[in-house]
Amino acid sequence: MHRIVGLDQAQDALRVATLQGSFRGFAIQDVRSSQLPADGAPAERLGGALAGLGLVPPLSADDAVAVSLPGSQVAIHFFALPFTDAKRIEQVLPAEVEGAIPFDLAEVVWDHAILGQTNGKTEVLVGVVQKSVLKAHLDALAAAGIEPRVVTLAPLALAALGERGLLGDPALSAALLDAGPDRADFVLIDQGRPVLARALANASAQVWQAAQTDEAARARLLATLIRDLKISLRTRKAAPQKLLLAGPLASLPGAAERLAAELQLPAEPVALPAGDSSSALALGLAMRAQSPRGRVNFRKGEFAFTKDLSQVRGQMSRLGIAAAVLVVLGLFLGFARVSSLHGQAAAYDEAVCNATKRILGTCITDYRQAVAQLSGGRSRAAGIPRASGAEVFAELVAHMPDGALPLLEDLEVTTTAIHMKGTAEDFSKVSDIISSLKKDKCFGEIKQPRTEKTRDNKASFAFDFAYVCSGEAAGGA
């Protein structure tokens, strides 16, 4: 069965959020967590946790699965570009990224997300991970039977909660901090869109364990988080209206009060529609698995996900619906076209019938028979020429040879005959004129003309011949 799944693998636990997607949105099916076995290889521990959650058989390529990389393995960079054109952004970013990292672009995988566009400028977040690190992460997941469609940044996955309206009023500006022994991810959401996302420095598991009971250790832990939060908010000149806490930080004694006092804004554990505050990342990853476009996904290039059967199935179903609609429209238009042509054909038949009845005295609807009858010798239309005198004259001039154009003294052109008298340079030019005219089948038999030599040693000629292509009997107009 097709599942939309967000997998949050922490140091000691695996949290899973499962969604049921639809054209109109989604429904949260389940949010659960399971402790990772203490012993064994990473793949064995992950497989044991999946079995503990009842995900047997393991997640398949037919499932839409999203995971995130630890913040320590990913570099996050922000770029402010002085334009908003998407093509220019795609062209400029590679050079910007290459200048910001100590590696060659061929050694890393990177992707970007547009955080905002105002006043002709674009704020872009770029995530960069080394190929060797990404490959090791994907191999460990594959060994446990997991083939994720999306590998993204944890802060952007948390932002999906705000984008899908799961953090309360989307009009409010809220900061979400998910912190624990293995991560400290921070995202700032304004009007339902992320405007800042980054991974903060986090303390070890021993420090977090001590902070549960030792006030001094707790103060040192929170001081580090508060410092990074203030720097982040000051850099972006952002003033959120509240701070939401997730992960182990949400249940740390006195953490919300201390953060609220230091940052001068309300702080409280995040309230989710399913699961507790520790499930925020798993739920955000599930949201990202459902709609991965437009956000960072490291599964590209040589690491691209190639087994997306569910996406193909979804595309095929949509294409099938579209094809069915087109077929119905095509049939409707075809029937309308046939009906229109049938009406036109009936109108033409009626017009031909009326014309033949008026001229021939009988109704004929077949236009070929009508033309044959109208062209017949017994018809009153038989004498109607198919060419005018002007057209005959134009055809005569067109067939005069360029090097033997005569000086015409007398020319009479009808639709059935031509009388021509003129003077040529010499007798050979007269022969050229005759040879050229004989090439046109519409000119009848051309006999040798009457020729005489003039006083200026030129050749005068006069000859008559028929024009046979007018369809008119000789002697017509």
TIVO-171097 format. One record per residue (C-alpha): x, y, z; residue in one letter. Coordinates in steps of 0.25 Angstrom, whole numbers, plus 5000, padded with zeros to 4 digits. Each point is the difference from the previous one (the first is absolute). Layout:
BEGIN
PT,X,Y,Z,A;
...
# end
This chain:
BEGIN
PT,5000,5000,5000,M;
PT,5005,5014,4997,H;
PT,5004,5008,5012,R;
PT,5005,5014,5002,I;
PT,5011,4999,5011,V;
PT,5009,5009,5008,G;
PT,5011,4993,5007,L;
PT,5008,5008,5011,D;
PT,5011,4991,5005,Q;
PT,5006,5006,5013,A;
PT,5012,4994,5008,Q;
PT,4991,4991,5009,D;
PT,4986,5000,4993,A;
PT,4993,4999,4986,L;
PT,4988,5009,4998,R;
PT,4990,4997,4989,V;
PT,4989,5008,4994,A;
PT,4991,4995,4990,T;
PT,4990,5008,4991,L;
PT,4989,4996,4991,Q;
PT,5000,5010,4988,G;
PT,4989,5004,4991,S;
PT,4997,5011,4989,F;
PT,4995,5009,5010,R;
PT,5010,4999,5011,G;
PT,5005,4989,5010,F;
PT,4995,4993,5013,A;
PT,5010,4996,5011,I;
PT,4999,4985,5002,Q;
PT,5010,4997,5011,D;
PT,5011,5006,5007,V;
PT,5009,4990,5008,R;
PT,5013,4998,5006,S;
PT,5009,4988,5004,S;
PT,5013,4999,5007,Q;
PT,5012,4996,4992,L;
PT,5007,4987,5005,P;
PT,5012,5003,5008,A;
PT,5009,4990,4993,D;
PT,5003,4996,4985,G;
PT,5004,5007,4987,A;
PT,4992,5012,4996,P;
PT,4992,4993,4990,A;
PT,4996,4989,5010,E;
PT,4996,5010,5010,R;
PT,4992,5008,4990,L;
PT,4993,4987,4995,G;
PT,4997,4996,5015,G;
PT,4993,5013,5002,A;
PT,4992,4999,4988,L;
PT,4996,4986,5004,A;
PT,4996,5006,5013,G;
PT,4991,5010,4993,L;
PT,4993,4989,4992,G;
PT,5006,5005,4987,L;
PT,5002,4986,4995,V;
PT,5002,4997,4989,P;
PT,5010,5012,4999,P;
PT,4997,5013,4993,L;
PT,5000,4998,4985,S;
PT,5003,5008,4988,A;
PT,4985,5002,4998,D;
PT,5000,5008,5013,D;
PT,5003,5014,5000,A;
PT,5010,5002,5011,V;
PT,5008,5012,5005,A;
PT,5012,5001,5009,V;
PT,5009,5011,5004,S;
PT,5015,5000,5002,L;
PT,5007,5004,5013,P;
PT,5003,5015,5001,G;
PT,5015,4996,5002,S;
PT,5000,4994,4986,Q;
PT,4994,5011,4992,V;
PT,5005,5015,4998,A;
PT,4989,5010,4999,I;
PT,5003,5013,4992,H;
PT,4991,5013,4997,F;
PT,5001,5008,4988,F;
PT,4994,5013,4996,A;
PT,4999,5002,4985,L;
PT,4996,5013,4994,P;
PT,4989,4994,4991,F;
PT,4988,4991,5000,T;
PT,5001,4993,4986,D;
PT,5000,4985,5003,A;
PT,5009,4997,4988,K;
PT,5010,5010,5004,R;
PT,5000,4994,5014,I;
PT,5003,4986,4995,E;
PT,5011,5006,4991,Q;
PT,5007,5008,5011,V;
PT,4999,4991,5012,L;
PT,5011,4990,4996,P;
PT,5010,5010,5000,A;
PT,4995,5006,5014,E;
PT,5000,4986,5006,V;
PT,5014,4996,4995,E;
PT,5006,5013,5006,G;
PT,4994,4997,5013,A;
PT,5004,4986,5002,I;
PT,5014,4994,5002,P;
PT,4997,4989,4990,F;
PT,4999,4998,4985,D;
PT,4985,5000,4996,L;
PT,5003,4986,4994,A;
PT,5002,4995,5014,E;
PT,4987,5005,5006,V;
PT,4985,4999,4998,V;
PT,4993,5013,5002,W;
PT,4986,5006,4999,D;
PT,4993,5013,5003,H;
PT,4986,5005,5004,A;
PT,4995,5015,4998,I;
PT,4997,5006,5013,L;
PT,4994,5013,4995,G;
PT,5000,5010,4989,Q;
PT,4998,5015,5003,T;
PT,5004,5013,4994,N;
PT,5006,4993,4988,G;
PT,5009,4991,5009,K;
PT,5000,4985,5003,T;
PT,5004,4993,5013,E;
PT,5005,4986,4997,V;
PT,5004,4989,5010,L;
PT,5010,4990,4995,V;
PT,5003,4987,5006,G;
PT,5013,4993,4997,V;
PT,5004,4985,5003,V;
PT,5012,4992,4996,Q;
PT,4997,4989,4991,K;
PT,5008,4990,5008,S;
PT,4991,5004,5012,V;
PT,4987,4999,4993,L;
PT,5004,4987,4994,K;
PT,5003,4994,5014,A;
PT,4987,5005,5005,H;
PT,4992,4994,4989,L;
PT,5008,4987,5000,D;
PT,4997,4999,5015,A;
PT,4985,5002,4997,L;
PT,5000,4990,4989,A;
PT,5006,4989,5009,A;
PT,4988,5002,5009,A;
PT,4990,4999,4988,G;
PT,4997,5015,4999,I;
PT,5001,5007,4986,E;
PT,4996,5015,5003,P;
PT,4995,5009,4989,R;
PT,5004,5013,5008,V;
PT,5013,5002,5007,V;
PT,4999,5015,5006,T;
PT,5004,5009,5010,L;
PT,4993,4999,5014,A;
PT,4997,5015,5002,P;
PT,4993,5000,4986,L;
PT,4992,4988,5004,A;
PT,4996,5007,5013,L;
PT,4995,5012,4991,A;
PT,4990,4990,4993,A;
PT,4992,5000,5013,L;
PT,4998,5015,4999,G;
PT,4998,5000,4985,E;
PT,4988,4989,5002,R;
PT,4994,5008,5011,G;
PT,5003,4991,5012,L;
PT,5007,5010,5009,L;
PT,4987,5009,5002,G;
PT,4997,5013,4994,D;
PT,5008,5001,4986,P;
PT,4999,5015,5001,A;
PT,5009,5000,5012,L;
PT,5015,5000,5000,S;
PT,5006,4988,5008,A;
PT,5013,4994,5003,A;
PT,5001,4985,5002,L;
PT,5012,4994,5007,L;
PT,5002,4985,5000,D;
PT,5012,4997,5009,A;
PT,5005,4987,5007,G;
PT,5013,4992,5002,P;
PT,5001,4998,4985,D;
PT,4996,5013,4993,R;
PT,4995,5014,5002,A;
PT,4992,5005,4988,D;
PT,4994,5013,4999,F;
PT,4990,5006,4990,V;
PT,4993,5014,4999,L;
PT,4987,5000,4994,I;
PT,4993,5012,4995,D;
PT,4986,5000,4993,Q;
PT,5001,4985,4999,G;
PT,5014,5000,4993,R;
PT,5014,4998,5005,P;
PT,5008,5012,5000,V;
PT,5012,4995,5008,L;
PT,5005,4985,5002,A;
PT,5012,4995,5006,R;
PT,5007,4990,5009,A;
PT,5005,5005,5013,L;
PT,5011,4995,5009,A;
PT,4996,4988,5009,N;
PT,5005,4994,5013,A;
PT,5003,4985,5002,S;
PT,4991,4990,5006,A;
PT,5007,5000,5013,Q;
PT,4998,5015,5001,V;
PT,4985,4999,4997,W;
PT,4999,4989,5010,Q;
PT,5007,5008,5011,A;
PT,4991,5012,4997,A;
PT,4988,4992,5004,Q;
PT,5004,5001,5014,T;
PT,5011,5010,5001,D;
PT,4996,5014,5000,E;
PT,5014,5005,4997,A;
PT,5002,4990,4988,A;
PT,4986,5004,4995,R;
PT,5004,5015,5000,A;
PT,5012,4997,4992,R;
PT,4992,4992,4990,L;
PT,4990,5011,4999,L;
PT,5010,5011,4999,A;
PT,5006,4994,4987,T;
PT,4986,4999,4994,L;
PT,4996,5014,5004,I;
PT,5013,5006,4994,R;
PT,4998,4993,4987,D;
PT,4986,5004,4999,L;
PT,5003,5015,5003,K;
PT,5011,5000,4989,I;
PT,4990,4993,4990,S;
PT,4989,5010,5003,L;
PT,5009,5012,5000,R;
PT,5006,4996,4987,T;
PT,4987,4999,4993,R;
PT,4994,5012,5007,K;
PT,4988,4991,5004,A;
PT,4990,5002,5011,A;
PT,4991,4987,5002,P;
PT,4988,5001,5008,Q;
PT,5002,4987,5008,K;
PT,5011,4989,5001,L;
PT,4995,4985,4999,L;
PT,5008,4989,5006,L;
PT,5001,4986,4995,A;
PT,5009,4988,5004,G;
PT,5006,4997,5013,P;
PT,5001,5015,5002,L;
PT,4985,5001,5002,A;
PT,5000,4992,5012,S;
PT,5013,5005,5006,L;
PT,4996,5006,5014,P;
PT,5000,5016,4999,G;
PT,5004,5000,4986,A;
PT,4988,5008,4995,A;
PT,5001,5010,5011,E;
PT,5014,5003,4998,R;
PT,5000,5001,4985,L;
PT,4987,5009,5001,A;
PT,5008,5009,5010,A;
PT,5013,5001,4992,E;
PT,4993,5002,4986,L;
PT,4989,5009,5005,Q;
PT,4989,4992,4993,L;
PT,4990,4989,5004,P;
PT,5006,4986,5000,A;
PT,4992,4987,5001,E;
PT,5000,4985,4995,P;
PT,4994,4998,4986,V;
PT,4986,4995,5000,A;
PT,4999,4990,4988,L;
PT,4987,4993,4995,P;
PT,5006,4987,5002,A;
PT,5012,4995,5009,G;
PT,5007,5008,5010,D;
PT,5011,5011,4998,S;
PT,5011,4990,4998,S;
PT,4993,4995,4987,S;
PT,5001,5014,4993,A;
PT,5011,4996,4991,L;
PT,4993,4987,4996,A;
PT,4987,5007,4997,L;
PT,5007,5011,4992,G;
PT,5008,4990,4992,L;
PT,4987,4993,4996,A;
PT,4995,5013,4995,M;
PT,5012,5002,4992,R;
PT,4999,4986,4994,A;
PT,4986,5003,4995,Q;
PT,5004,5013,4993,S;
PT,5015,5000,4998,P;
PT,5001,5011,4989,R;
PT,5006,5013,5003,G;
PT,5008,4996,5012,R;
PT,5014,4994,5002,V;
PT,5001,4985,4995,N;
PT,5014,4994,4999,F;
PT,4994,4988,4992,R;
PT,5005,5006,4986,K;
PT,5010,4997,4990,G;
PT,5007,4986,5002,E;
PT,4992,4999,5013,F;
PT,4986,5003,4994,A;
PT,4989,4991,5004,F;
PT,4996,4991,4989,T;
PT,4990,4991,5005,K;
PT,4988,5009,5002,D;
PT,4989,4991,4997,L;
PT,4990,5008,5008,S;
PT,5003,5013,4993,Q;
PT,4999,4993,4986,V;
PT,4987,4993,5004,R;
PT,4994,5014,5005,G;
PT,5005,5006,4987,Q;
PT,4994,4989,4992,M;
PT,4986,5002,5007,S;
PT,5000,5015,4997,R;
PT,5004,4997,4986,L;
PT,4989,4990,4998,G;
PT,4990,5010,5006,I;
PT,5005,5010,4990,A;
PT,5000,4991,4989,A;
PT,4986,4996,5003,A;
PT,4995,5014,5000,V;
PT,5007,5003,4987,L;
PT,4994,4988,4993,V;
PT,4986,5004,5005,V;
PT,5003,5015,4995,L;
PT,5005,4994,4987,G;
PT,4988,4991,4998,L;
PT,4991,5012,5003,F;
PT,5007,5009,4990,L;
PT,5001,4989,4990,G;
PT,4984,4999,5000,F;
PT,4999,5015,4999,A;
PT,5009,5000,4989,R;
PT,4993,4989,4992,V;
PT,4987,5006,5003,S;
PT,5005,5014,4994,S;
PT,5006,4993,4988,L;
PT,4987,4993,4997,H;
PT,4992,5013,5001,G;
PT,5010,5006,4990,Q;
PT,5000,4989,4991,A;
PT,4985,5000,4999,A;
PT,5000,5015,4998,A;
PT,5010,4998,4988,Y;
PT,4991,4989,4994,D;
PT,4988,5009,5000,E;
PT,5008,5011,4994,A;
PT,5005,4991,4989,V;
PT,4986,4994,4998,C;
PT,4994,5014,4998,N;
PT,5011,5004,4990,A;
PT,4998,4988,4991,T;
PT,4985,5000,5001,K;
PT,5000,5015,4996,R;
PT,5010,4998,4988,I;
PT,4998,4986,4996,L;
PT,4986,4998,5004,G;
PT,5003,4988,5009,T;
PT,5006,4999,5015,C;
PT,5014,4994,5001,I;
PT,5007,4999,5014,T;
PT,5013,4994,4996,D;
PT,5009,5011,4996,Y;
PT,5008,4991,4990,R;
PT,4987,4997,4992,Q;
PT,4996,5014,5001,A;
PT,5013,5006,4994,V;
PT,5000,4989,4989,A;
PT,4985,5004,4997,Q;
PT,5003,5015,5000,L;
PT,5012,4998,4991,S;
PT,4993,4992,4990,G;
PT,4996,5005,4986,G;
PT,4985,4999,5002,R;
PT,5001,5009,5012,S;
PT,4998,5015,5000,R;
PT,5013,5001,5008,A;
PT,5008,4993,4989,A;
PT,5003,5013,4994,G;
PT,5006,5006,5013,I;
PT,5015,5002,4998,P;
PT,5009,4995,5011,R;
PT,5010,5011,4996,A;
PT,4999,5015,4997,S;
PT,5007,5007,4988,G;
PT,5009,5007,5010,A;
PT,5005,4986,5006,E;
PT,5002,4995,4985,V;
PT,5008,5013,4997,F;
PT,5008,4998,5013,A;
PT,5003,4986,4997,E;
PT,5005,5004,4986,L;
PT,5010,5011,5005,V;
PT,5005,4990,5011,A;
PT,5004,4990,4988,H;
PT,5007,5010,4992,M;
PT,5015,4997,5000,P;
PT,5009,5010,5008,D;
PT,5010,5002,4988,G;
PT,4990,5001,4989,A;
PT,4989,5010,5005,L;
PT,4993,5006,4987,P;
PT,4995,5014,4998,L;
PT,4985,4997,4999,L;
PT,4992,5008,4990,E;
PT,4987,4993,5000,D;
PT,4994,4991,5011,L;
PT,4986,4994,5001,E;
PT,4998,4990,5012,V;
PT,4987,4993,5002,T;
PT,4997,4988,5009,T;
PT,5001,4990,4988,T;
PT,5010,5007,4990,A;
PT,5012,5009,4999,I;
PT,5004,5009,4989,H;
PT,5014,5006,5001,M;
PT,5008,5009,4990,K;
PT,5013,5006,5003,G;
PT,5015,5002,4997,T;
PT,5012,4992,5005,A;
PT,5015,5002,4999,E;
PT,5001,4990,4990,D;
PT,4994,4987,4994,F;
PT,5007,4991,5011,S;
PT,4993,5008,5011,K;
PT,4987,4997,4993,V;
PT,5003,4985,5001,S;
PT,5004,5002,5015,D;
PT,4986,5006,5003,I;
PT,4993,4988,4993,I;
PT,5008,4990,5007,S;
PT,4997,5006,5013,S;
PT,4985,5002,4998,L;
PT,4999,4985,4996,K;
PT,5005,4996,5014,K;
PT,4986,5004,5006,D;
PT,4990,4989,4997,K;
PT,4989,5011,5001,C;
PT,5004,5006,4987,F;
PT,4995,4992,4988,G;
PT,5007,4997,4987,E;
PT,5010,5011,4996,I;
PT,5003,5000,4985,K;
PT,5012,5007,4994,Q;
PT,4996,5015,5000,P;
PT,5000,5010,4988,R;
PT,5014,5007,5001,T;
PT,5006,5011,4992,E;
PT,5013,5008,5001,K;
PT,4999,5014,5003,T;
PT,5008,5012,4995,R;
PT,5008,5000,5013,D;
PT,5004,4986,4998,N;
PT,4990,4995,5010,K;
PT,4990,4989,4999,A;
PT,4985,5003,5000,S;
PT,4990,4988,5004,F;
PT,4985,4997,5001,A;
PT,4994,4988,5005,F;
PT,4987,4994,5006,D;
PT,4998,4989,5009,F;
PT,4989,4994,5010,A;
PT,4999,5000,5015,Y;
PT,4995,4987,5004,V;
PT,4999,5001,5016,C;
PT,4989,5009,5002,S;
PT,4989,4989,4999,G;
PT,4993,5009,4990,E;
PT,4996,4996,4985,A;
PT,5008,5007,4989,A;
PT,4993,5013,4997,G;
PT,4997,5004,5015,G;
PT,5001,5013,5006,A;
# end
